[in-house]
Amino acid sequence: MYRARVVLMMALSGLIAWYGPLAVSASAQTLVADYQFENTRSSSVGTPPALTDLGSGSNAFIVDTIDGQTRTVLAFPEGNGLALSPTTGVILNETYSIVILFRFSTVSDYRRLVEFKNATADEGLYNLDGDLVFYDEAYGTGGPLVPNTYAQVVLTRDSAKNVVGYVNGISQFSFLDTFDLAVIDENNVLRFFQDDSDVSGEHSAGAVARIRLYDGALTRDLIAALDRLPSGMTLRRGDLTRDMRLNILDIIALVRLILGLDPTPPVESLSFALADVNEDGVLNILDVVHLVNLILELPMKVVAGPAFSVTVNLGDVQTLSAGQLAIPVTMQADGTIAGAQMAFAFDPAQLQVGTPQLTGRADGMTLVSHVTEGTLRIIVYSATGQGITAGSGTTLLIPVTILGDASAQPSLTLSQVILATRQAQVIPVTLGTSTVKVAPLPTTFALKPNQPNPFNPTTRLAYDVPQAAHIVLAVYNLLGQEVIRLVDADQQPGRYEVVWAGRTGQGLSVASGVYLYRLTTSAGFSQTKRMTLLK
C-alpha cells in the first residue's frame, strides 16, 4: 500500500497543531470505559464489552515498569491487537475521546494505533517514524514516540467534526474531519494496534497499560491534567498484601508462597513481581531477607560476595526430653546466617515428620514449615534482623516417628539448602551427611567410639539409652582423675551425642594425650573407652 506524505498538508497540519484545535463545541466528558489490564481485558468502569484479541499470535499479561511503578500490562506481538466490539452503548461513533497508554517496540515507518472502519480502510491513527499522525489528513512532528517507552496518546473528535491528537498532553495535530475518516463506521468496531487486512508490516509489537474511552471531546486543559496510571497504583516490590505498606504481613505472605502453602503466581504476573523482591526471577529465602531489610530500612551494601561458607550435616537420631526421636541439623559457619531455606525428602508411608524446633543458636528467629507429598519444607528468618550465630552446632531438630516395620529403617534426606547473608546474598554451602536412617530405639546400653579420634579441638561422644535411667558421662585422665562431667541427668530412651572441646569442668584447656570417657547408669551399666587429643 502506498502512503504519501504531502508536504503542503504537513505544513498546514503543523500550523494547526501549533495554534491549537479548531473551536471545540461543548459536550459531555464522562469516562465510560477504563481498561487497566490488571490480568483482565474487562473495564473497571461501567459495563462495556471486554476487549478481544486480534491476530494469530498470543497476547499475554506481563509485568512491566511504568513511571517507576511495577504493574501488569498486556503485551502483544507484531500483527496482533485488540478490538472493542460493539461500541454501541459505550461511545458515540462521531463524538469521543480515546486515551491510550502504551509502548511500541518499533516506531520506524507507519505503525497502526487506532482503526475505525473494521479493517477496511487505510485511514486512521498511526505512529510514523516517532510522530503521531492521522493518515492521510494530519501529521505531527518532533518524534515524541520512542521505542519501548510508554506514551499517553489521546485522540478526540467533537460534534463539530474537529479531530485533535495529543502525545503526553501536548497537541500534535488537528483537522476538520470533513470526510468522517475518524468516525466509527456502521460495524461499530474500534480496533487497536493491528493494521487493516490489506497490508502487513504496518504494526508493531508492544504493550498496553491502559485504554480509556470518554463519551465526549476532552478539552486541552483536561487532557494536560489526565493521569497516566490509576490513582493509588504505587505498589512496591515486597508489598504482597497490596496495602501500600511493607510489614510483617508481607513477610508472612511471601513465606507462604515459598513453602507452597499458597499457590505460586504465574511468573509474568504482578503478584509474582511483588514477591520477587530481589528481582532475580526466583522466589526463595533471599527475597525474604531482602524484604526484611526493606522493612527495617537496613542498608543493602553492595559486596563482592559472602566471605564465608557453611557446612551443613544431618546428625544421628537423638531423643528429645519427652522420648520423641529427632534428627539434628548442624551448621558450621564463620559468619552470621540471616535466613535459611531447606527441604527434606522422606517416605510418608514409613516415616512421620513433626514440627521442627530451633535451638539456642537461632534465638530470636522464626521457623515456618510445611509438609506435603513426602517433602518437608522449612524457612527460617528474623523479622528483626537477627541471625543464626557463627560457630558450630545443632541449629534445629526435626522430630520423626517410624511408621510400620521399624526394621525397614526409613531415611530422611536433605534435598535443598539455601542460606542468606544479611545483604540477601547466597552463602556457599558444603553438604556433609545429607541422609540419615532412622533406627528404632536402642535395646541395650552402649557407649560408641568417639568421632573423630584422634581429635583437635572437639570430638563427639555418642551413647545409647534403652530405658529411662540416670546417666553419667565423664572424662578422666590416665591417673583416674575426673576432668569433666559431660552428662549427669535423668534421660529417656534414645540415642544421644555430646561434644567435648578438650577442656576441664572449669573451662581450662587440657594437654595433648590419651583420655578415658566412661558411661555409667542407674541401671548398673558401665563402659569405658579411650580417646586421643592431639594439638
C-alpha positions as CSV (number, residue, x, y, z in Angstrom):
1,M,0.0,0.0,0.0
2,Y,1.3,3.4,-0.9
3,R,1.2,6.1,1.7
4,A,2.3,9.7,0.6
5,R,3.4,12.4,3.0
6,V,2.1,15.6,1.4
7,V,4.5,18.5,2.2
8,L,1.7,21.1,2.0
9,M,-0.6,19.0,4.2
10,M,2.2,18.6,6.7
11,A,2.8,22.3,6.8
12,L,-0.8,23.1,7.3
13,S,-1.4,20.5,9.9
14,G,1.7,21.7,11.7
15,L,0.3,25.2,11.8
16,I,-3.0,23.9,13.1
17,A,-1.3,21.9,15.8
18,W,0.8,24.9,16.8
19,Y,-2.2,27.2,17.2
20,G,-4.4,24.5,18.7
21,P,-7.6,22.8,17.6
22,L,-10.4,24.4,15.8
23,A,-13.3,25.6,18.0
24,V,-14.4,22.7,20.1
25,S,-18.1,22.5,20.9
26,A,-19.1,21.7,24.4
27,S,-20.1,18.1,25.0
28,A,-20.3,15.6,27.8
29,Q,-16.9,14.2,29.0
30,T,-17.8,11.2,31.1
31,L,-15.4,8.3,31.5
32,V,-17.4,5.3,30.1
33,A,-14.7,2.6,29.9
34,D,-11.3,2.2,31.7
35,Y,-9.3,-0.9,30.6
36,Q,-6.5,-1.2,33.1
37,F,-5.2,-4.7,32.1
38,E,-4.8,-6.0,35.7
39,N,-4.9,-9.6,34.4
40,T,-8.2,-8.8,32.7
41,R,-9.4,-7.3,29.4
42,S,-12.6,-6.0,31.1
43,S,-13.2,-2.4,32.0
44,S,-13.1,-1.2,35.6
45,V,-15.8,1.3,34.8
46,G,-19.3,0.7,33.7
47,T,-20.4,-2.4,31.7
48,P,-18.8,-2.1,28.3
49,P,-17.7,-5.3,26.5
50,A,-14.4,-6.8,27.3
51,L,-11.7,-6.2,24.7
52,T,-11.0,-9.1,22.4
53,D,-7.7,-10.2,20.9
54,L,-6.8,-9.7,17.3
55,G,-4.2,-11.7,15.3
56,S,-2.8,-15.2,15.2
57,G,-0.2,-14.6,17.9
58,S,-0.9,-14.7,21.6
59,N,-1.4,-11.5,23.7
60,A,-0.2,-12.1,27.2
61,F,-0.2,-10.3,30.6
62,I,3.3,-9.5,31.7
63,V,4.8,-7.3,34.5
64,D,6.4,-4.0,33.4
65,T,7.6,-0.8,35.0
66,I,5.8,2.4,34.1
67,D,6.7,5.7,35.6
68,G,8.6,3.9,38.3
69,Q,5.7,1.7,39.2
70,T,5.5,-2.1,38.8
71,R,2.2,-3.3,37.3
72,T,0.6,-5.7,34.9
73,V,0.3,-4.8,31.3
74,L,-1.0,-6.6,28.2
75,A,1.8,-7.4,25.7
76,F,1.0,-8.1,22.1
77,P,3.3,-9.5,19.3
78,E,3.6,-7.8,15.9
79,G,0.5,-8.3,13.9
80,N,-1.7,-8.7,17.0
81,G,-4.0,-6.1,18.6
82,L,-7.3,-5.5,20.4
83,A,-10.9,-4.8,19.4
84,L,-13.9,-3.2,21.2
85,S,-17.0,-4.7,19.6
86,P,-19.6,-3.4,19.7
87,T,-19.0,0.2,20.5
88,T,-22.8,0.7,20.6
89,G,-23.8,1.9,24.1
90,V,-20.2,2.7,25.0
91,I,-19.3,5.8,23.0
92,L,-20.9,7.6,20.1
93,N,-19.5,6.8,16.7
94,E,-18.8,10.5,15.9
95,T,-18.0,12.1,19.3
96,Y,-15.5,10.7,21.7
97,S,-12.1,10.8,23.4
98,I,-9.7,7.8,23.2
99,V,-6.8,7.7,25.7
100,I,-4.1,5.0,25.2
101,L,-1.1,4.4,27.5
102,F,1.2,2.1,25.5
103,R,4.7,1.4,24.1
104,F,5.8,0.1,20.8
105,S,8.9,-1.9,20.2
106,T,9.4,-0.2,16.8
107,V,8.5,3.3,15.8
108,S,10.1,3.4,12.4
109,D,7.7,3.8,9.4
110,Y,4.0,3.5,9.9
111,R,2.7,1.6,12.9
112,R,-1.1,1.4,13.5
113,L,-2.6,2.8,16.7
114,V,-6.4,3.0,16.1
115,E,-8.6,1.9,13.2
116,F,-12.3,2.9,12.8
117,K,-13.5,1.1,9.7
118,N,-13.3,-2.6,10.9
119,A,-10.1,-3.3,8.9
120,T,-11.4,-2.0,5.6
121,A,-9.6,1.4,5.3
122,D,-6.1,2.8,5.5
123,E,-7.2,5.9,7.3
124,G,-6.7,6.1,11.0
125,L,-4.3,6.9,13.8
126,Y,-0.6,5.9,13.3
127,N,2.9,6.3,14.5
128,L,5.1,7.5,11.7
129,D,8.8,7.5,12.5
130,G,8.1,8.6,16.1
131,D,5.4,11.2,15.1
132,L,1.7,10.9,15.8
133,V,-0.3,11.2,12.5
134,F,-3.8,10.6,11.2
135,Y,-3.4,9.2,7.8
136,D,-3.8,10.9,5.5
137,E,-5.1,14.2,7.0
138,A,-2.7,15.4,9.6
139,Y,0.9,14.9,10.7
140,G,2.6,15.7,14.0
141,T,6.3,16.5,14.3
142,G,9.1,16.3,16.8
143,G,9.2,12.5,17.3
144,P,7.6,12.2,20.7
145,L,7.1,8.4,20.4
146,V,10.2,6.5,21.4
147,P,10.7,2.7,21.2
148,N,9.9,0.8,24.4
149,T,8.9,3.9,26.2
150,Y,5.3,4.3,27.5
151,A,3.5,7.3,25.9
152,Q,-0.1,8.5,26.5
153,V,-1.8,9.2,23.2
154,V,-5.2,11.0,23.1
155,L,-7.5,11.3,20.1
156,T,-10.6,13.5,20.4
157,R,-13.5,14.2,17.9
158,D,-16.2,16.7,18.8
159,S,-19.7,17.2,17.4
160,A,-18.3,19.9,15.0
161,K,-16.0,17.2,13.4
162,N,-12.8,18.7,14.9
163,V,-10.2,15.9,15.5
164,V,-7.2,16.6,17.7
165,G,-4.3,14.3,18.5
166,Y,-2.0,14.5,21.6
167,V,1.1,12.8,22.9
168,N,1.8,13.1,26.7
169,G,-0.6,16.0,27.0
170,I,0.9,18.0,24.1
171,S,-1.1,18.7,20.9
172,Q,0.4,17.1,17.8
173,F,-2.2,17.8,15.1
174,S,-5.8,18.8,14.5
175,F,-8.0,18.8,11.4
176,L,-11.6,19.2,10.3
177,D,-12.9,15.7,9.6
178,T,-15.0,16.6,6.6
179,F,-15.0,13.1,5.2
180,D,-15.7,11.3,8.5
181,L,-12.4,9.5,8.5
182,A,-12.4,9.3,12.3
183,V,-16.0,8.2,12.6
184,I,-16.6,4.6,13.7
185,D,-18.5,3.0,10.9
186,E,-21.7,1.0,10.9
187,N,-19.8,-2.1,12.0
188,N,-19.4,-0.5,15.5
189,V,-15.9,-1.8,15.9
190,L,-12.9,0.0,17.3
191,R,-9.6,-1.7,16.6
192,F,-6.2,-1.0,18.3
193,F,-2.6,-1.8,17.2
194,Q,-3.4,-4.2,14.3
195,D,-3.4,-2.7,10.8
196,D,-6.0,-3.4,8.2
197,S,-6.1,-6.7,6.4
198,D,-4.8,-5.4,3.1
199,V,-1.2,-4.8,4.3
200,S,1.4,-6.4,6.5
201,G,4.2,-4.8,8.4
202,E,2.5,-1.6,9.5
203,H,2.1,-2.6,13.0
204,S,4.5,-3.1,15.9
205,A,4.9,-5.4,18.9
206,G,4.4,-3.6,22.2
207,A,2.4,-3.5,25.4
208,V,-0.6,-1.5,26.6
209,A,-1.1,-0.4,30.2
210,R,-4.4,1.4,29.9
211,I,-7.2,2.4,27.4
212,R,-9.9,4.9,28.4
213,L,-12.9,6.0,26.5
214,Y,-14.9,9.2,27.1
215,D,-18.3,10.0,25.6
216,G,-17.2,13.5,24.5
217,A,-14.2,15.5,23.4
218,L,-11.9,16.4,26.2
219,T,-10.5,19.9,26.2
220,R,-6.8,20.7,26.0
221,D,-6.7,21.5,29.7
222,L,-8.4,18.3,30.7
223,I,-6.0,16.3,28.6
224,A,-3.0,18.0,30.0
225,A,-4.3,17.2,33.5
226,L,-5.0,13.5,32.7
227,D,-3.3,10.9,35.0
228,R,-1.5,8.0,33.3
229,L,-1.9,5.2,35.8
230,P,-4.9,4.7,38.1
231,S,-4.6,6.6,41.3
232,G,-3.2,4.6,44.2
233,M,-1.1,2.3,42.0
234,T,2.2,2.9,43.8
235,L,2.9,-0.7,44.6
236,R,6.5,-1.6,45.6
237,R,8.2,-5.0,45.3
238,G,7.5,-6.8,48.5
239,D,4.0,-5.4,49.0
240,L,2.3,-8.7,48.6
241,T,-0.8,-7.6,50.5
242,R,-1.1,-4.5,48.3
243,D,-1.9,-2.2,51.2
244,M,0.9,0.3,50.2
245,R,2.9,-0.7,53.2
246,L,5.7,-3.1,53.8
247,N,5.3,-5.0,57.1
248,I,5.2,-8.5,58.7
249,L,2.1,-9.4,56.8
250,D,4.0,-9.2,53.6
251,I,6.8,-11.4,55.0
252,I,4.1,-14.0,56.1
253,A,2.5,-13.9,52.6
254,L,5.9,-14.3,51.0
255,V,6.9,-17.3,53.2
256,R,3.6,-19.0,52.5
257,L,4.3,-18.7,48.7
258,I,7.8,-20.1,49.1
259,L,6.7,-23.1,51.2
260,G,3.8,-23.9,48.9
261,L,1.1,-23.0,51.5
262,D,-0.4,-20.7,48.9
263,P,-0.3,-21.2,45.1
264,T,2.7,-19.7,43.3
265,P,1.5,-17.0,40.9
266,P,2.5,-17.1,37.2
267,V,6.0,-15.8,36.6
268,E,4.8,-12.9,34.4
269,S,2.1,-11.8,36.8
270,L,2.1,-8.7,39.0
271,S,1.7,-10.9,42.1
272,F,5.0,-12.7,41.2
273,A,6.8,-9.5,40.6
274,L,5.7,-8.2,44.0
275,A,7.0,-11.4,45.6
276,D,10.3,-11.4,43.7
277,V,11.8,-8.7,45.9
278,N,15.4,-9.0,44.7
279,E,14.2,-9.3,41.0
280,D,16.1,-12.5,40.2
281,G,13.1,-14.4,38.8
282,V,13.0,-16.9,41.7
283,L,11.1,-16.9,45.0
284,N,13.3,-18.0,47.9
285,I,14.8,-17.0,51.2
286,L,16.8,-14.3,49.5
287,D,13.6,-12.4,48.9
288,V,12.6,-12.8,52.5
289,V,15.8,-11.4,53.8
290,H,15.7,-8.6,51.2
291,L,12.1,-7.7,52.3
292,V,13.1,-7.7,56.0
293,N,15.9,-5.3,55.1
294,L,13.4,-3.0,53.3
295,I,11.0,-3.1,56.2
296,L,13.8,-2.3,58.8
297,E,15.3,0.2,56.4
298,L,18.7,-1.5,56.7
299,P,21.3,-0.5,54.1
300,M,21.8,-3.0,51.3
301,K,25.6,-2.9,50.9
302,V,27.0,-3.9,47.6
303,V,29.6,-6.5,48.3
304,A,31.5,-8.9,46.1
305,G,30.1,-12.0,47.9
306,P,30.0,-13.7,51.2
307,A,33.4,-14.0,52.9
308,F,32.5,-17.4,54.4
309,S,30.8,-20.7,53.6
310,V,28.7,-23.1,55.7
311,T,28.9,-26.8,56.2
312,V,25.6,-28.5,56.8
313,N,25.1,-32.0,58.2
314,L,22.4,-34.3,59.4
315,G,23.3,-35.8,62.7
316,D,22.4,-39.2,64.2
317,V,18.9,-39.7,65.6
318,Q,18.5,-38.3,69.1
319,T,15.8,-38.5,71.7
320,L,14.0,-35.4,73.0
321,S,13.1,-35.0,76.6
322,A,9.6,-36.5,76.0
323,G,11.1,-39.6,74.3
324,Q,10.5,-38.3,70.8
325,L,13.0,-39.2,68.2
326,A,14.6,-36.3,66.4
327,I,17.2,-35.7,63.7
328,P,19.6,-32.8,64.3
329,V,20.6,-30.4,61.6
330,T,24.1,-29.0,62.3
331,M,25.7,-25.9,60.8
332,Q,29.3,-24.9,60.9
333,A,29.7,-21.2,59.9
334,D,32.3,-18.5,60.3
335,G,29.7,-15.7,59.9
336,T,26.0,-14.9,60.7
337,I,23.3,-16.6,58.7
338,A,20.4,-14.2,58.2
339,G,18.0,-16.7,56.7
340,A,17.7,-20.4,55.7
341,Q,15.5,-22.4,53.3
342,M,15.7,-26.2,53.4
343,A,13.8,-29.1,52.0
344,F,13.9,-32.7,53.3
345,A,12.6,-35.8,51.4
346,F,11.2,-38.9,53.1
347,D,8.7,-41.8,52.5
348,P,5.4,-40.8,54.2
349,A,4.4,-44.4,54.3
350,Q,7.4,-45.2,56.6
351,L,8.2,-42.0,58.4
352,Q,6.1,-39.3,60.0
353,V,7.8,-35.9,60.4
354,G,6.8,-33.5,63.1
355,T,7.2,-29.7,63.5
356,P,10.9,-28.7,63.5
357,Q,12.3,-26.9,66.5
358,L,15.1,-24.3,66.6
359,T,17.9,-24.4,69.1
360,G,19.5,-21.6,71.1
361,R,21.8,-20.8,68.1
362,A,18.8,-19.3,66.4
363,D,17.3,-17.3,69.2
364,G,15.0,-14.6,68.0
365,M,14.4,-16.3,64.7
366,T,11.1,-17.6,63.3
367,L,10.7,-21.1,61.8
368,V,7.8,-21.9,59.4
369,S,7.4,-25.4,57.9
370,H,5.1,-27.2,55.6
371,V,4.9,-31.0,54.9
372,T,3.4,-32.2,51.6
373,E,3.8,-35.3,49.5
374,G,6.9,-36.6,51.3
375,T,8.7,-33.3,51.4
376,L,9.3,-31.1,54.5
377,R,10.0,-27.5,53.6
378,I,11.4,-25.1,56.1
379,I,12.0,-21.3,56.2
380,V,14.0,-19.7,59.0
381,Y,14.1,-15.9,59.1
382,S,14.1,-13.0,61.5
383,A,11.7,-10.0,61.1
384,T,14.0,-8.0,63.4
385,G,17.3,-8.6,61.6
386,Q,18.8,-11.3,63.9
387,G,20.5,-14.4,62.6
388,I,21.9,-17.8,63.3
389,T,25.1,-17.2,65.1
390,A,28.6,-18.1,63.8
391,G,30.1,-21.3,65.2
392,S,29.3,-25.0,65.1
393,G,26.5,-27.0,66.5
394,T,22.9,-28.1,66.1
395,T,20.6,-25.4,64.6
396,L,17.3,-27.2,64.5
397,L,15.8,-30.6,65.4
398,I,13.3,-32.5,63.2
399,P,11.0,-34.8,65.2
400,V,10.4,-38.1,63.4
401,T,8.2,-41.2,64.1
402,I,8.7,-44.6,62.5
403,L,5.6,-46.0,60.9
404,G,5.1,-49.7,60.4
405,D,8.0,-52.1,60.4
406,A,10.9,-50.4,62.3
407,S,13.4,-52.8,60.8
408,A,13.0,-51.1,57.5
409,Q,15.0,-48.1,58.8
410,P,13.4,-45.3,56.8
411,S,15.6,-42.3,55.9
412,L,15.4,-38.5,55.8
413,T,17.4,-36.7,53.1
414,L,18.3,-33.1,53.0
415,S,17.5,-32.2,49.4
416,Q,17.8,-28.4,49.3
417,V,19.7,-25.8,51.3
418,I,19.7,-22.0,50.5
419,L,21.4,-19.8,53.1
420,A,21.4,-16.0,53.0
421,T,23.7,-13.3,54.4
422,R,22.4,-10.0,55.9
423,Q,22.7,-8.5,52.5
424,A,20.4,-11.1,51.0
425,Q,23.2,-12.9,49.1
426,V,23.7,-16.6,48.8
427,I,26.1,-18.3,51.1
428,P,28.1,-21.2,49.6
429,V,27.1,-24.5,51.2
430,T,29.0,-27.7,51.7
431,L,26.8,-30.7,52.3
432,G,28.3,-33.3,54.7
433,T,25.9,-36.1,55.8
434,S,22.7,-35.4,53.9
435,T,20.9,-38.7,54.5
436,V,20.2,-40.3,57.9
437,K,18.5,-43.7,58.5
438,V,16.0,-43.6,61.4
439,A,16.6,-46.7,63.5
440,P,14.3,-47.8,66.3
441,L,15.1,-47.1,69.9
442,P,18.1,-49.0,71.2
443,T,17.6,-52.2,73.1
444,T,20.8,-52.1,75.1
445,F,23.0,-49.5,76.8
446,A,26.1,-48.8,74.6
447,L,29.0,-46.3,74.5
448,K,30.1,-45.6,71.0
449,P,33.7,-44.8,69.8
450,N,34.2,-41.0,69.7
451,Q,34.3,-39.2,66.4
452,P,36.8,-38.1,65.3
453,N,39.7,-39.8,67.1
454,P,42.4,-38.6,67.4
455,F,40.8,-35.1,67.6
456,N,41.6,-31.4,67.9
457,P,39.9,-29.4,69.3
458,T,36.5,-31.2,69.6
459,T,35.1,-34.7,69.4
460,R,31.6,-36.2,69.6
461,L,30.7,-38.9,72.2
462,A,27.6,-40.9,71.4
463,Y,25.8,-43.4,73.5
464,D,22.5,-45.4,73.6
465,V,19.9,-45.5,76.4
466,P,17.3,-48.3,76.0
467,Q,15.3,-47.3,79.1
468,A,14.7,-44.3,81.4
469,A,17.7,-44.0,83.7
470,H,20.1,-41.6,85.4
471,I,23.1,-41.2,83.1
472,V,26.6,-40.0,83.9
473,L,29.2,-39.5,81.2
474,A,32.5,-38.2,82.4
475,V,36.1,-37.8,81.0
476,Y,39.2,-38.9,83.0
477,N,42.9,-38.7,82.7
478,L,45.1,-41.7,82.8
479,L,45.5,-41.2,86.6
480,G,41.8,-41.8,87.0
481,Q,41.1,-38.2,87.9
482,E,37.8,-36.7,86.6
483,V,38.5,-34.0,84.0
484,I,34.9,-33.0,83.2
485,R,31.4,-34.5,83.7
486,L,29.6,-34.0,80.4
487,V,26.3,-35.6,81.4
488,D,24.7,-36.0,84.8
489,A,20.9,-36.3,84.3
490,D,17.9,-38.5,84.0
491,Q,17.3,-39.4,80.4
492,Q,14.6,-41.1,78.4
493,P,15.3,-44.0,75.9
494,G,17.1,-42.9,72.8
495,R,20.4,-42.2,71.1
496,Y,22.4,-39.3,72.4
497,E,25.5,-37.3,71.5
498,V,27.6,-34.7,73.3
499,V,30.7,-32.8,72.3
500,W,33.8,-32.5,74.3
501,A,36.0,-29.4,73.5
502,G,39.2,-30.6,75.3
503,R,38.5,-28.5,78.4
504,T,38.1,-29.2,82.1
505,G,34.9,-28.6,84.1
506,Q,36.4,-25.2,85.0
507,G,36.9,-24.3,81.3
508,L,40.7,-24.8,81.2
509,S,42.3,-26.3,78.2
510,V,43.8,-29.8,78.7
511,A,47.1,-31.0,77.4
512,S,47.6,-33.4,74.5
513,G,47.4,-37.1,75.4
514,V,45.2,-40.1,76.0
515,Y,41.9,-39.7,77.9
516,L,39.2,-42.1,79.1
517,Y,35.5,-41.5,78.9
518,R,33.1,-43.6,80.9
519,L,29.3,-44.1,80.8
520,T,27.6,-45.2,84.0
521,T,23.8,-45.6,84.6
522,S,21.5,-46.1,87.4
523,A,20.6,-49.4,85.8
524,G,24.0,-50.8,86.6
525,F,25.6,-50.4,83.2
526,S,29.2,-49.1,83.0
527,Q,31.5,-48.9,80.0
528,T,34.9,-47.1,79.4
529,K,36.7,-46.2,76.1
530,R,39.9,-44.3,75.2
531,M,40.4,-41.2,73.0
532,T,43.4,-39.2,72.0
533,L,43.7,-35.4,71.9
534,L,46.5,-34.2,69.5
535,K,47.3,-30.5,69.4
